[in-house]
Amino acid sequence: NDSGDSQASSSGDTHKLSVVLKTTSSEYWSYVIAGIEQAEKDLGNVEVDVRGANSDTDFDGQLNMVETIVNADMCEAIAIAPLQADQIANALTGVKIPVLAIDTNFDQAKTFIGTAHEDAAYEGGKYVAEKIGKGGKVVILANIQGESTSEARVAGYKKALEEGGCEIISTQYTDGVGDKAVTDGVLQSFADIDAIVCCADDVALGASRAIKQAGRDGDGIIVCGFDGISSGVQAVVDGEISCTVAQDPYNMGYQCVKSLLDVVEGEKLDDFIDTGCKVITPDNAQEYLDKLKSLV
């Protein structure tokens, strides 16, 4: 079947590329996929096989996908967003094709395409510090203890808050789930909280609900999310949370395909391709929400 050749660029054949995401069943990843599909259309000489695990905890499912792809020589280059970095790195021992990381970095990857998580959280932390001022008391709600992206976000928040003269009174791990119990405990332990900064939008939404249920919504507690998915951005529009740090998953998907093509065509890639971030506040939330809705 030669129908693909009409689209192929001057470099000849269509390049077969693989992308393995953490999961394909969430809003965040749907933006990544939209970016991948747009790049595939724009570039013309690539065929991208995109797959992902059933959920964020389907470690074996993702591992099987990666093993199948590399053992069957299904592609010329692969990009992976690892659920468990060590497990995926082991599966790639001795693999000859170029390996890139998307969203979450790991040792075997030549290049990481994604958010500079520490820098992004720093921007969010700076916004919060300006809002609450020197001496403001802050609780950090992290995701999974030891997980690299979550720890990088915590580091960025801490740096900005400390520079702004704020006091971090507690750091709690939530496993990325907006669990009321975590926030309830925090609200009961600390009578005086000026802000809660979160490493995920779902956690921020959970914190906002817990603040309401505890009857403390009059206290003016600032709540900051992270990811910039539509529910998080909508919550900023509605005044449920104060701000969120948006990653750019669409650009991540797009740059991923572009980088995979560059690497198979012999281009040298940078170690890190920063796909950008933006602090979403009441001033720009509606405009950003409209943009997200146009992508998928």
PASEBA-1860 file (N, C-alpha, C; in nm, 3 decimals):
! residues 296
1> NDSGDSQA> 0.085/-0.118/0.000/0.000/0.000/0.000/0.089/0.124/0.000 ~ 0.086/0.199/-0.111/0.175/0.316/-0.125/0.106/0.447/-0.092 ~ -0.016/0.441/-0.042/-0.092/0.565/-0.024/-0.020/0.663/0.069 ~ 0.061/0.612/0.159/0.130/0.701/0.253/0.237/0.785/0.187 ~ 0.289/0.739/0.073/0.403/0.807/0.013/0.371/0.947/-0.037 ~ 0.247/0.969/-0.076/0.212/1.101/-0.129/0.238/1.208/-0.023 ~ 0.230/1.166/0.105/0.249/1.262/0.214/0.393/1.269/0.261 ~ 0.473/1.169/0.222/0.608/1.160/0.277/0.692/1.276/0.229
9> SSSGDTHK> 0.784/1.320/0.314/0.867/1.435/0.279/0.979/1.389/0.189 ~ 1.063/1.484/0.150/1.172/1.455/0.058/1.267/1.350/0.114 ~ 1.261/1.329/0.249/1.356/1.233/0.305/1.311/1.089/0.280 ~ 1.208/1.072/0.198/1.172/0.936/0.157/1.063/0.877/0.240 ~ 1.089/0.759/0.302/0.982/0.681/0.364/0.922/0.747/0.486 ~ 0.806/0.692/0.523/0.741/0.733/0.647/0.812/0.669/0.765 ~ 0.842/0.747/0.864/0.911/0.695/0.983/0.810/0.644/1.085 ~ 0.835/0.524/1.135/0.746/0.466/1.237/0.797/0.501/1.377
17> LSVVLKTT> 0.712/0.568/1.453/0.750/0.615/1.586/0.651/0.562/1.689 ~ 0.698/0.540/1.812/0.609/0.494/1.918/0.610/0.590/2.036 ~ 0.492/0.610/2.095/0.483/0.688/2.218/0.401/0.606/2.318 ~ 0.459/0.582/2.436/0.387/0.510/2.542/0.364/0.606/2.657 ~ 0.236/0.637/2.681/0.200/0.734/2.785/0.166/0.661/2.915 ~ 0.149/0.739/3.023/0.113/0.676/3.150/-0.024/0.609/3.138 ~ -0.116/0.680/3.076/-0.249/0.624/3.051/-0.309/0.705/2.937 ~ -0.409/0.650/2.870/-0.476/0.728/2.765/-0.613/0.772/2.814
25> SSEYWSYV> -0.644/0.736/2.941/-0.781/0.757/2.988/-0.792/0.871/3.089 ~ -0.730/0.986/3.058/-0.753/1.101/3.146/-0.746/1.227/3.061 ~ -0.805/1.332/3.113/-0.813/1.457/3.037/-0.674/1.511/3.002 ~ -0.584/1.511/3.101/-0.449/1.562/3.078/-0.384/1.493/2.957 ~ -0.393/1.360/2.955/-0.328/1.285/2.846/-0.401/1.304/2.714 ~ -0.529/1.337/2.718/-0.601/1.362/2.592/-0.544/1.485/2.522 ~ -0.494/1.584/2.598/-0.430/1.701/2.537/-0.295/1.663/2.476 ~ -0.222/1.575/2.546/-0.094/1.526/2.491/-0.120/1.456/2.357
33> IAGIEQAE> -0.222/1.371/2.356/-0.255/1.295/2.234/-0.297/1.390/2.121 ~ -0.373/1.495/2.156/-0.414/1.594/2.054/-0.291/1.659/1.990 ~ -0.190/1.689/2.073/-0.066/1.748/2.022/0.011/1.651/1.934 ~ 0.013/1.524/1.974/0.080/1.420/1.894/0.013/1.408/1.757 ~ -0.120/1.405/1.757/-0.194/1.387/1.632/-0.176/1.506/1.538 ~ -0.171/1.627/1.597/-0.151/1.747/1.514/-0.012/1.746/1.450 ~ 0.090/1.705/1.530/0.227/1.700/1.476/0.237/1.597/1.365 ~ 0.168/1.484/1.384/0.169/1.377/1.283/0.111/1.432/1.152
41> KDLGNVEV> 0.003/1.508/1.162/-0.059/1.570/1.043/0.036/1.671/0.979 ~ 0.092/1.759/1.063/0.176/1.867/1.010/0.304/1.815/0.946 ~ 0.365/1.712/1.007/0.495/1.665/0.959/0.480/1.577/0.835 ~ 0.373/1.498/0.833/0.343/1.423/0.711/0.421/1.294/0.689 ~ 0.549/1.288/0.729/0.627/1.168/0.700/0.649/1.081/0.823 ~ 0.554/1.087/0.916/0.565/1.002/1.035/0.434/0.928/1.059 ~ 0.449/0.810/1.117/0.333/0.732/1.160/0.356/0.703/1.307 ~ 0.268/0.754/1.394/0.293/0.744/1.537/0.195/0.646/1.601
49> DVRGANSD> 0.251/0.545/1.666/0.170/0.449/1.742/0.165/0.499/1.887 ~ 0.045/0.537/1.932/0.031/0.591/2.068/-0.045/0.491/2.153 ~ 0.010/0.456/2.267/-0.065/0.371/2.360/-0.034/0.412/2.503 ~ -0.113/0.363/2.597/-0.090/0.395/2.737/-0.157/0.291/2.824 ~ -0.113/0.283/2.948/-0.168/0.185/3.042/-0.314/0.219/3.075 ~ -0.382/0.123/3.139/-0.524/0.143/3.174/-0.543/0.249/3.281 ~ -0.442/0.262/3.367/-0.453/0.361/3.476/-0.312/0.398/3.522 ~ -0.306/0.495/3.611/-0.177/0.542/3.664/-0.105/0.440/3.751
57> TDFDGQLN> -0.174/0.332/3.786/-0.109/0.231/3.870/-0.093/0.098/3.797 ~ -0.121/0.098/3.667/-0.109/-0.026/3.588/0.036/-0.042/3.541 ~ 0.126/-0.062/3.639/0.270/-0.068/3.609/0.303/-0.182/3.512 ~ 0.247/-0.300/3.538/0.278/-0.417/3.454/0.224/-0.398/3.313 ~ 0.107/-0.337/3.304/0.047/-0.311/3.173/0.139/-0.226/3.087 ~ 0.193/-0.121/3.148/0.281/-0.032/3.071/0.413/-0.104/3.036 ~ 0.464/-0.178/3.132/0.589/-0.252/3.109/0.573/-0.348/2.991 ~ 0.461/-0.422/2.987/0.435/-0.515/2.877/0.431/-0.444/2.742
65> MVETIVNA> 0.369/-0.325/2.740/0.361/-0.247/2.616/0.501/-0.214/2.565 ~ 0.584/-0.163/2.657/0.720/-0.122/2.618/0.799/-0.243/2.568 ~ 0.790/-0.355/2.641/0.864/-0.476/2.602/0.819/-0.525/2.464 ~ 0.688/-0.525/2.442/0.633/-0.571/2.314/0.688/-0.486/2.199 ~ 0.684/-0.354/2.219/0.726/-0.263/2.112/0.875/-0.279/2.079 ~ 0.959/-0.283/2.183/1.104/-0.289/2.154/1.147/-0.428/2.107 ~ 1.080/-0.532/2.159/1.120/-0.668/2.118/1.074/-0.701/1.977 ~ 0.967/-0.637/1.932/0.913/-0.667/1.799/0.963/-0.568/1.693
73> DMCEAIAI> 1.061/-0.485/1.731/1.114/-0.385/1.635/1.003/-0.307/1.567 ~ 0.909/-0.256/1.647/0.792/-0.190/1.588/0.816/-0.045/1.549 ~ 0.929/0.012/1.589/0.948/0.155/1.560/1.097/0.187/1.549 ~ 1.123/0.307/1.496/1.261/0.355/1.482/1.307/0.435/1.604 ~ 1.210/0.483/1.681/1.242/0.558/1.804/1.117/0.556/1.892 ~ 1.140/0.564/2.024/1.027/0.556/2.117/1.038/0.666/2.223 ~ 0.922/0.721/2.260/0.916/0.815/2.374/0.825/0.753/2.478 ~ 0.864/0.762/2.605/0.788/0.697/2.713/0.767/0.796/2.828
81> APLQADQI> 0.646/0.793/2.884/0.618/0.862/3.011/0.607/0.752/3.115 ~ 0.717/0.723/3.186/0.720/0.603/3.271/0.632/0.615/3.395 ~ 0.558/0.508/3.424/0.486/0.500/3.552/0.584/0.465/3.662 ~ 0.675/0.372/3.631/0.781/0.337/3.727/0.914/0.341/3.653 ~ 0.988/0.448/3.677/1.108/0.475/3.598/1.208/0.360/3.598 ~ 1.234/0.300/3.715/1.336/0.193/3.724/1.295/0.072/3.641 ~ 1.168/0.038/3.652/1.115/-0.079/3.582/1.130/-0.060/3.430 ~ 1.096/0.059/3.383/1.103/0.087/3.240/1.249/0.092/3.195
89> ANALTGVK> 1.335/0.153/3.276/1.478/0.160/3.241/1.536/0.019/3.225 ~ 1.499/-0.073/3.316/1.546/-0.212/3.306/1.501/-0.278/3.177 ~ 1.377/-0.252/3.140/1.320/-0.315/3.019/1.392/-0.268/2.893 ~ 1.461/-0.155/2.902/1.525/-0.098/2.784/1.675/-0.128/2.775 ~ 1.724/-0.210/2.868/1.867/-0.243/2.868/1.904/-0.304/2.733 ~ 2.006/-0.248/2.669/2.054/-0.302/2.542/1.971/-0.265/2.421 ~ 1.870/-0.182/2.438/1.787/-0.143/2.323/1.867/-0.048/2.233 ~ 1.859/-0.072/2.102/1.943/0.005/2.008/1.875/0.134/1.959
97> IPVLAIDT> 1.744/0.140/1.962/1.676/0.259/1.907/1.683/0.377/2.005 ~ 1.672/0.500/1.955/1.670/0.616/2.045/1.549/0.612/2.138 ~ 1.573/0.647/2.265/1.466/0.650/2.365/1.458/0.791/2.423 ~ 1.337/0.849/2.419/1.315/0.981/2.477/1.216/0.969/2.592 ~ 1.217/1.067/2.681/1.120/1.071/2.792/1.024/1.185/2.767 ~ 0.895/1.160/2.787/0.795/1.266/2.779/0.724/1.276/2.914 ~ 0.704/1.397/2.962/0.632/1.426/3.088/0.711/1.393/3.215 ~ 0.773/1.276/3.220/0.847/1.232/3.339/0.981/1.174/3.293
105> NFDQAKTF> 1.088/1.224/3.348/1.221/1.182/3.300/1.263/1.048/3.362 ~ 1.351/0.978/3.294/1.412/0.856/3.352/1.551/0.837/3.291 ~ 1.633/0.752/3.358/1.776/0.743/3.327/1.808/0.709/3.183 ~ 1.733/0.615/3.124/1.770/0.566/2.991/1.743/0.666/2.879 ~ 1.667/0.770/2.908/1.625/0.862/2.802/1.737/0.958/2.762 ~ 1.752/0.977/2.631/1.851/1.073/2.579/1.807/1.216/2.605 ~ 1.676/1.238/2.593/1.620/1.373/2.602/1.490/1.368/2.679 ~ 1.465/1.470/2.759/1.338/1.481/2.833/1.256/1.596/2.774
113> IGTAHEDA> 1.134/1.564/2.733/1.042/1.664/2.677/0.931/1.684/2.778 ~ 0.925/1.802/2.839/0.821/1.819/2.940/0.834/1.951/3.015 ~ 0.769/1.954/3.129/0.765/2.073/3.211/0.887/2.077/3.303 ~ 0.943/2.195/3.321/1.044/2.213/3.425/0.965/2.229/3.555 ~ 0.935/2.116/3.621/0.838/2.116/3.731/0.875/2.211/3.845 ~ 1.004/2.216/3.876/1.047/2.302/3.986/1.026/2.449/3.949 ~ 1.063/2.484/3.826/1.046/2.623/3.780/0.898/2.661/3.776 ~ 0.816/2.566/3.731/0.672/2.593/3.718/0.609/2.618/3.856
121> AYEGGKYV> 0.641/2.530/3.952/0.587/2.547/4.088/0.641/2.675/4.151 ~ 0.764/2.711/4.116/0.822/2.835/4.167/0.735/2.955/4.125 ~ 0.690/2.954/4.000/0.604/3.063/3.950/0.472/3.068/4.028 ~ 0.414/2.950/4.054/0.291/2.943/4.132/0.313/2.991/4.275 ~ 0.425/2.948/4.333/0.459/2.987/4.470/0.481/3.136/4.485 ~ 0.539/3.195/4.380/0.565/3.339/4.379/0.432/3.417/4.381 ~ 0.337/3.369/4.300/0.205/3.432/4.294/0.137/3.426/4.432 ~ 0.145/3.308/4.495/0.082/3.289/4.627/0.151/3.378/4.730
129> AEKIGKGG> 0.284/3.382/4.729/0.360/3.462/4.826/0.323/3.611/4.815 ~ 0.305/3.657/4.691/0.265/3.797/4.672/0.126/3.823/4.729 ~ 0.038/3.724/4.717/-0.100/3.739/4.764/-0.106/3.743/4.918 ~ -0.029/3.657/4.984/-0.044/3.646/5.131/0.057/3.731/5.207 ~ 0.166/3.769/5.139/0.264/3.858/5.201/0.356/3.789/5.301 ~ 0.456/3.865/5.347/0.556/3.814/5.444/0.487/3.761/5.569 ~ 0.541/3.650/5.622/0.484/3.594/5.745/0.362/3.507/5.721 ~ 0.318/3.498/5.595/0.202/3.413/5.562/0.233/3.267/5.592
137> KVVILANI> 0.132/3.194/5.643/0.152/3.053/5.681/0.094/2.962/5.571 ~ 0.178/2.868/5.525/0.140/2.786/5.410/0.155/2.637/5.439 ~ 0.057/2.560/5.390/0.066/2.413/5.392/0.088/2.366/5.248 ~ 0.182/2.274/5.229/0.204/2.214/5.097/0.141/2.075/5.095 ~ 0.055/2.051/4.997/-0.001/1.916/4.978/0.066/1.856/4.855 ~ 0.160/1.764/4.881/0.236/1.698/4.774/0.159/1.577/4.722 ~ 0.211/1.515/4.616/0.147/1.395/4.561/0.205/1.270/4.629 ~ 0.292/1.201/4.556/0.345/1.074/4.607/0.487/1.095/4.660
145> QGESTSEA> 0.512/1.052/4.782/0.645/1.072/4.843/0.752/1.003/4.759 ~ 0.860/1.075/4.729/0.970/1.016/4.653/0.953/1.018/4.502 ~ 0.832/1.051/4.455/0.809/1.054/4.310/0.869/1.184/4.256 ~ 0.950/1.174/4.149/1.037/1.286/4.110/0.960/1.414/4.074 ~ 0.849/1.401/4.000/0.778/1.523/3.961/0.719/1.593/4.082 ~ 0.659/1.515/4.172/0.598/1.572/4.292/0.705/1.642/4.377 ~ 0.819/1.577/4.397/0.926/1.634/4.479/0.981/1.763/4.415 ~ 0.989/1.766/4.282/1.038/1.886/4.213/0.940/2.002/4.233
153> RVAGYKKA> 0.810/1.971/4.229/0.709/2.075/4.251/0.719/2.130/4.393 ~ 0.734/2.040/4.489/0.747/2.082/4.629/0.868/2.175/4.644 ~ 0.980/2.138/4.581/1.103/2.219/4.591/1.080/2.358/4.533 ~ 1.009/2.366/4.421/0.982/2.495/4.358/0.892/2.583/4.444 ~ 0.787/2.522/4.498/0.698/2.596/4.589/0.777/2.651/4.708 ~ 0.856/2.560/4.771/0.932/2.599/4.892/1.022/2.717/4.865 ~ 1.095/2.710/4.753/1.191/2.813/4.719/1.120/2.949/4.708 ~ 1.010/2.953/4.634/0.939/3.080/4.612/0.877/3.132/4.741
161> LEEGGCEI> 0.819/3.042/4.819/0.752/3.084/4.943/0.854/3.136/5.045 ~ 0.967/3.066/5.055/1.070/3.109/5.149/1.129/3.244/5.106 ~ 1.151/3.259/4.975/1.200/3.388/4.924/1.101/3.501/4.955 ~ 0.971/3.466/4.953/0.867/3.565/4.979/0.843/3.588/5.128 ~ 0.925/3.525/5.212/0.914/3.545/5.356/0.796/3.474/5.420 ~ 0.744/3.371/5.351/0.631/3.295/5.408/0.684/3.179/5.493 ~ 0.598/3.128/5.579/0.636/3.017/5.667/0.562/2.891/5.623 ~ 0.640/2.786/5.592/0.577/2.658/5.554/0.554/2.580/5.682
169> ISTQYTDG> 0.426/2.564/5.720/0.399/2.504/5.851/0.381/2.352/5.844 ~ 0.358/2.299/5.722/0.343/2.153/5.711/0.351/2.111/5.565 ~ 0.409/1.993/5.540/0.405/1.931/5.406/0.344/1.793/5.423 ~ 0.236/1.767/5.351/0.165/1.638/5.362/0.161/1.570/5.226 ~ 0.163/1.437/5.227/0.154/1.361/5.101/0.012/1.308/5.083 ~ -0.041/1.323/4.961/-0.182/1.292/4.935/-0.201/1.178/4.835 ~ -0.091/1.127/4.777/-0.099/1.032/4.664/-0.176/1.091/4.546 ~ -0.181/1.223/4.538/-0.244/1.288/4.423/-0.396/1.283/4.425
177> VGDKAVTD> -0.453/1.243/4.538/-0.599/1.229/4.548/-0.653/1.341/4.636 ~ -0.762/1.404/4.591/-0.820/1.514/4.669/-0.895/1.464/4.789 ~ -0.824/1.401/4.880/-0.889/1.335/4.993/-0.917/1.436/5.104 ~ -1.043/1.443/5.141/-1.089/1.537/5.244/-1.014/1.515/5.376 ~ -0.986/1.389/5.408/-0.923/1.355/5.536/-0.791/1.430/5.556 ~ -0.712/1.437/5.449/-0.582/1.505/5.458/-0.604/1.651/5.496 ~ -0.692/1.717/5.419/-0.714/1.860/5.443/-0.782/1.883/5.577 ~ -0.875/1.795/5.611/-0.942/1.806/5.742/-0.840/1.808/5.854
185> GVLQSFAD> -0.746/1.712/5.845/-0.641/1.702/5.948/-0.561/1.830/5.956 ~ -0.527/1.885/5.838/-0.450/2.009/5.832/-0.529/2.124/5.893 ~ -0.658/2.133/5.856/-0.740/2.243/5.905/-0.760/2.236/6.056 ~ -0.769/2.112/6.109/-0.787/2.096/6.254/-0.657/2.127/6.328 ~ -0.543/2.087/6.269/-0.415/2.107/6.337/-0.372/2.252/6.339 ~ -0.408/2.326/6.236/-0.358/2.464/6.225/-0.475/2.562/6.216 ~ -0.490/2.639/6.323/-0.599/2.737/6.325/-0.569/2.849/6.226 ~ -0.439/2.869/6.200/-0.397/2.984/6.123/-0.328/2.939/5.994
193> IDAIVCCA> -0.403/2.939/5.883/-0.345/2.902/5.753/-0.383/3.011/5.654 ~ -0.283/3.061/5.581/-0.311/3.164/5.480/-0.322/3.105/5.340 ~ -0.252/2.993/5.316/-0.257/2.934/5.182/-0.230/2.784/5.189 ~ -0.290/2.713/5.092/-0.261/2.571/5.072/-0.216/2.557/4.927 ~ -0.091/2.514/4.906/-0.043/2.494/4.769/-0.037/2.344/4.742 ~ -0.088/2.304/4.625/-0.107/2.162/4.594/-0.028/2.123/4.470 ~ 0.009/1.995/4.464/0.085/1.946/4.349/-0.006/1.884/4.242 ~ -0.138/1.897/4.259/-0.233/1.849/4.157/-0.364/1.926/4.172
201> DDVALGAS> -0.433/1.946/4.061/-0.561/2.017/4.064/-0.666/1.941/4.146 ~ -0.668/1.809/4.134/-0.768/1.730/4.209/-0.752/1.752/4.360 ~ -0.627/1.763/4.403/-0.599/1.786/4.545/-0.647/1.925/4.585 ~ -0.623/2.024/4.497/-0.666/2.161/4.525/-0.819/2.168/4.537 ~ -0.888/2.095/4.448/-1.035/2.095/4.452/-1.084/2.029/4.581 ~ -1.015/1.922/4.623/-1.049/1.856/4.750/-1.027/1.949/4.868 ~ -0.917/2.025/4.863/-0.886/2.119/4.971/-0.993/2.228/4.979 ~ -1.035/2.276/4.862/-1.137/2.380/4.857/-1.269/2.331/4.919
209> RAIKQAGR> -1.305/2.206/4.887/-1.429/2.148/4.944/-1.418/2.134/5.095 ~ -1.300/2.088/5.142/-1.279/2.068/5.286/-1.285/2.201/5.361 ~ -1.229/2.305/5.301/-1.232/2.438/5.363/-1.377/2.483/5.382 ~ -1.458/2.463/5.277/-1.601/2.498/5.283/-1.672/2.421/5.393 ~ -1.649/2.287/5.393/-1.720/2.202/5.489/-1.679/2.232/5.632 ~ -1.557/2.281/5.650/-1.511/2.316/5.785/-1.560/2.456/5.824 ~ -1.635/2.518/5.732/-1.688/2.653/5.759/-1.580/2.760/5.762 ~ -1.469/2.732/5.691/-1.358/2.828/5.694/-1.342/2.903/5.562
217> DGDGIIVC> -1.446/2.899/5.477/-1.434/2.966/5.348/-1.432/3.118/5.364 ~ -1.468/3.166/5.482/-1.459/3.310/5.508/-1.319/3.354/5.549 ~ -1.229/3.255/5.572/-1.093/3.287/5.620/-1.002/3.342/5.510 ~ -1.050/3.334/5.386/-0.968/3.383/5.273/-0.844/3.300/5.248 ~ -0.853/3.168/5.272/-0.736/3.081/5.247/-0.715/3.068/5.096 ~ -0.595/3.102/5.052/-0.560/3.091/4.910/-0.531/2.944/4.879 ~ -0.590/2.890/4.771/-0.562/2.752/4.730/-0.504/2.754/4.588 ~ -0.386/2.693/4.573/-0.319/2.686/4.443/-0.314/2.542/4.394
225> GFDGISSG> -0.353/2.517/4.271/-0.346/2.383/4.212/-0.225/2.369/4.120 ~ -0.217/2.253/4.054/-0.108/2.231/3.957/-0.158/2.132/3.853 ~ -0.138/2.163/3.726/-0.168/2.082/3.606/-0.242/2.165/3.504 ~ -0.343/2.242/3.552/-0.418/2.325/3.458/-0.512/2.245/3.371 ~ -0.569/2.136/3.427/-0.675/2.065/3.354/-0.803/2.148/3.363 ~ -0.903/2.116/3.280/-1.018/2.207/3.270/-1.094/2.222/3.402 ~ -1.101/2.114/3.482/-1.172/2.127/3.611/-1.100/2.225/3.703 ~ -0.967/2.224/3.698/-0.887/2.317/3.778/-0.905/2.460/3.731
233> VQAVVDGE> -0.902/2.479/3.599/-0.917/2.613/3.543/-1.058/2.666/3.568 ~ -1.156/2.578/3.551/-1.296/2.615/3.578/-1.312/2.659/3.724 ~ -1.242/2.589/3.813/-1.249/2.624/3.956/-1.191/2.763/3.983 ~ -1.091/2.803/3.903/-1.037/2.939/3.917/-1.142/3.040/3.867 ~ -1.204/3.008/3.752/-1.309/3.095/3.697/-1.421/3.113/3.801 ~ -1.459/3.002/3.866/-1.571/3.004/3.962/-1.532/3.057/4.100 ~ -1.402/3.083/4.120/-1.358/3.132/4.250/-1.348/3.023/4.356 ~ -1.350/2.895/4.314/-1.336/2.783/4.410/-1.191/2.773/4.458
241> ISCTVAQD> -1.096/2.790/4.363/-0.954/2.795/4.401/-0.897/2.926/4.347 ~ -0.781/2.964/4.397/-0.726/3.097/4.364/-0.646/3.099/4.235 ~ -0.575/2.987/4.209/-0.489/2.982/4.091/-0.448/2.837/4.067 ~ -0.394/2.811/3.947/-0.335/2.680/3.921/-0.217/2.700/3.826 ~ -0.118/2.613/3.838/-0.002/2.620/3.748/-0.029/2.523/3.634 ~ -0.046/2.577/3.513/-0.080/2.492/3.398/0.045/2.445/3.326 ~ 0.052/2.315/3.304/0.152/2.262/3.213/0.096/2.282/3.072 ~ 0.175/2.250/2.970/0.125/2.261/2.833/0.132/2.123/2.767
249> PYNMGYQC> 0.038/2.034/2.805/0.046/1.896/2.754/0.032/1.886/2.602 ~ -0.044/1.977/2.543/-0.060/1.977/2.396/0.076/2.000/2.330 ~ 0.147/2.102/2.376/0.280/2.131/2.322/0.377/2.016/2.350 ~ 0.358/1.950/2.465/0.442/1.836/2.501/0.428/1.725/2.397 ~ 0.303/1.694/2.362/0.278/1.591/2.261/0.336/1.630/2.126 ~ 0.317/1.757/2.091/0.365/1.807/1.961/0.517/1.799/1.952 ~ 0.584/1.853/2.056/0.731/1.855/2.058/0.789/1.713/2.064 ~ 0.715/1.623/2.126/0.760/1.484/2.137/0.775/1.422/1.998
257> VKSLLDVV> 0.673/1.438/1.913/0.678/1.381/1.778/0.788/1.448/1.696 ~ 0.797/1.580/1.708/0.900/1.655/1.635/1.040/1.605/1.675 ~ 1.059/1.583/1.806/1.190/1.538/1.855/1.221/1.396/1.810 ~ 1.119/1.309/1.813/1.139/1.170/1.766/1.181/1.170/1.619 ~ 1.116/1.253/1.538/1.150/1.261/1.396/1.293/1.315/1.380 ~ 1.325/1.422/1.454/1.460/1.480/1.446/1.566/1.375/1.478 ~ 1.540/1.296/1.581/1.643/1.201/1.626/1.661/1.088/1.523 ~ 1.552/1.042/1.459/1.569/0.936/1.358/1.631/0.992/1.230
265> EGEKLDDF> 1.619/1.124/1.211/1.683/1.185/1.093/1.825/1.233/1.125 ~ 1.875/1.193/1.243/2.015/1.219/1.276/2.045/1.355/1.338 ~ 1.941/1.428/1.376/1.963/1.558/1.442/2.008/1.534/1.587 ~ 2.086/1.628/1.639/2.124/1.617/1.779/2.021/1.694/1.864 ~ 1.967/1.629/1.965/1.867/1.693/2.050/1.931/1.748/2.178 ~ 1.871/1.853/2.233/1.911/1.899/2.366/1.870/1.795/2.469 ~ 1.934/1.799/2.586/1.899/1.705/2.693/1.758/1.730/2.746 ~ 1.717/1.858/2.742/1.586/1.893/2.798/1.514/1.989/2.703
273> IDTGCKVI> 1.392/1.955/2.668/1.309/2.043/2.587/1.193/2.088/2.675 ~ 1.199/2.214/2.717/1.099/2.270/2.811/0.975/2.309/2.734 ~ 0.862/2.247/2.768/0.739/2.273/2.693/0.654/2.383/2.754 ~ 0.705/2.446/2.859/0.642/2.569/2.910/0.537/2.549/3.017 ~ 0.501/2.659/3.084/0.397/2.657/3.186/0.336/2.795/3.197 ~ 0.225/2.805/3.267/0.157/2.934/3.282/0.079/2.933/3.413 ~ 0.089/3.041/3.490/0.008/3.049/3.612/-0.131/3.102/3.572 ~ -0.234/3.022/3.601/-0.371/3.059/3.566/-0.435/3.127/3.687
281> TPDNAQEY> -0.477/3.252/3.666/-0.535/3.334/3.773/-0.674/3.381/3.726 ~ -0.750/3.447/3.812/-0.882/3.495/3.767/-0.874/3.585/3.644 ~ -0.757/3.646/3.620/-0.743/3.736/3.505/-0.739/3.664/3.370 ~ -0.682/3.544/3.367/-0.667/3.477/3.236/-0.737/3.341/3.228 ~ -0.810/3.303/3.334/-0.865/3.167/3.341/-0.968/3.138/3.231 ~ -1.059/3.231/3.205/-1.164/3.204/3.107/-1.106/3.185/2.966 ~ -1.011/3.272/2.934/-0.946/3.263/2.802/-0.873/3.129/2.788 ~ -0.806/3.087/2.895/-0.732/2.960/2.891/-0.828/2.841/2.881
289> LDKLKSLV> -0.940/2.850/2.951/-1.041/2.743/2.946/-1.094/2.726/2.804 ~ -1.120/2.837/2.737/-1.169/2.833/2.599/-1.066/2.765/2.509 ~ -0.938/2.794/2.534/-0.831/2.732/2.454/-0.830/2.580/2.474 ~ -0.842/2.537/2.601/-0.842/2.393/2.630/-0.957/2.322/2.558 ~ -1.074/2.386/2.562/-1.192/2.323/2.500/-1.175/2.309/2.349 ~ -1.097/2.401/2.290/-1.078/2.394/2.144/-0.983/2.280/2.104 ~ -0.906/2.228/2.200/-0.802/2.128/2.165/-0.858/1.987/2.148 ~ -0.960/1.953/2.226/-1.009/1.814/2.219/-1.157/1.808/2.187
END
